[in-house]
Amino acid sequence: QVQLVESGGGLVQAGGSLRLSCAPSGRTLSSYAMGWFRQAPGKEREFVAAINWSGGSTLYANSVKGRFTISRDNAKNTVYLEMNNLEPEDTAVYYCAADSTGVGSIGRFMEGPDYWGQGTQVTVSS
């Protein structure tokens, strides 16, 4: 069983930056595709960004493209989400997710990750 632990959330003013981290307990992530989703109050959970097993391929939601960067350090077994130029509309609980099938591709990840973290709150004030 993989447990994903997010960190790095918090309160920031509009235009500011935050970096989220996701690390697993109990297993290495190096062969998994990984990604981030978010859920704002009263809204459905939505896709934010994904990265393949090697870090050589990434995918972003249009709403964050150019502002957010997903990356991974397999040596540190950690995935990151660098968020710049944050907007109040980015306020949400951010969830790390993993696809454990071993294929490691974004396409497989987008079919539905099978492991989720507990989430970390990001609040952007105007």
C-alpha positions in Angstrom: 0.0 0.0 0.0 1.3 3.4 -1.0 0.6 6.4 1.2 1.3 9.8 -0.4 2.1 12.7 1.9 1.7 16.3 0.6 3.4 19.3 2.1 4.0 22.9 1.3 0.5 24.4 1.3 -0.4 27.6 3.0 -1.7 31.1 2.7 -0.2 33.4 0.1 -1.1 36.7 -1.4 -2.1 36.9 -5.1 0.9 37.0 -7.3 2.9 35.0 -4.8 4.4 31.5 -5.1 4.3 28.2 -3.3 6.0 24.8 -3.8 4.1 21.7 -3.0 5.9 18.4 -2.4 4.7 14.8 -2.4 6.5 11.9 -1.0 5.4 8.3 -0.5 5.7 6.2 2.5 6.4 2.5 2.0 7.4 2.5 -1.7 9.5 4.1 -4.3 7.8 6.3 -6.9 10.4 6.1 -9.6 8.4 3.9 -11.9 5.0 5.7 -11.4 3.4 8.5 -13.3 2.4 11.2 -10.8 0.3 14.2 -10.7 -1.7 16.8 -8.9 -5.4 17.5 -8.7 -7.3 20.2 -6.7 -10.7 20.7 -5.3 -12.1 24.1 -4.5 -15.1 24.6 -2.1 -18.3 23.6 -3.8 -16.6 22.4 -6.9 -15.5 19.0 -8.3 -12.0 17.8 -8.1 -10.0 18.9 -11.2 -6.8 17.9 -12.9 -3.8 20.3 -12.5 -0.7 18.6 -13.8 0.9 15.2 -14.5 4.4 13.9 -15.1 5.6 10.6 -16.5 7.9 8.2 -14.7 11.2 9.8 -16.0 10.1 13.4 -15.8 10.5 13.7 -19.6 6.9 14.4 -20.3 4.4 16.7 -18.6 0.8 17.8 -19.0 -1.0 20.8 -17.6 -4.5 22.1 -17.3 -5.0 25.2 -19.4 -5.8 27.2 -16.3 -2.3 26.7 -14.8 -0.2 26.4 -17.9 2.7 28.9 -17.8 2.3 29.5 -14.1 2.7 26.0 -12.6 5.6 23.5 -13.1 5.5 19.9 -12.1 8.8 18.1 -11.6 10.2 15.1 -9.9 13.4 13.9 -8.2 13.4 10.2 -8.3 16.6 10.0 -6.2 14.7 11.8 -3.5 11.5 10.0 -4.3 9.6 13.3 -4.4 7.3 15.1 -6.8 6.9 18.8 -6.8 4.4 21.4 -7.9 5.9 24.9 -8.3 3.1 27.4 -8.3 3.9 31.0 -9.4 1.8 34.1 -10.0 -1.0 32.5 -7.8 -4.5 33.8 -8.2 -7.4 33.7 -5.8 -9.0 31.2 -8.1 -6.2 28.7 -7.3 -7.5 28.4 -3.8 -8.2 24.7 -3.2 -7.1 21.6 -1.5 -4.3 20.1 -3.6 -4.0 16.3 -3.9 -1.0 14.3 -5.0 -1.9 11.2 -7.0 0.0 8.2 -8.4 -0.6 5.5 -11.0 0.9 2.3 -9.7 0.3 0.1 -12.8 4.0 0.4 -13.6 3.5 1.7 -17.1 4.6 5.1 -15.9 2.9 7.1 -18.7 0.7 10.2 -18.4 -1.9 8.5 -20.6 -2.4 5.7 -18.1 -2.3 8.2 -15.3 -5.1 10.2 -16.9 -7.3 7.1 -17.0 -7.5 7.3 -13.2 -4.7 7.2 -10.6 -5.1 4.6 -8.0 -3.3 6.3 -5.0 -4.1 9.6 -3.5 -2.7 11.8 -0.7 -4.8 13.4 2.0 -4.4 16.9 0.5 -2.8 20.2 1.4 -4.7 23.5 1.6 -3.6 26.3 -0.6 -5.3 29.7 0.0 -4.6 32.7 -2.2 -5.8 36.0 -0.8 -6.6 39.0 -3.1 
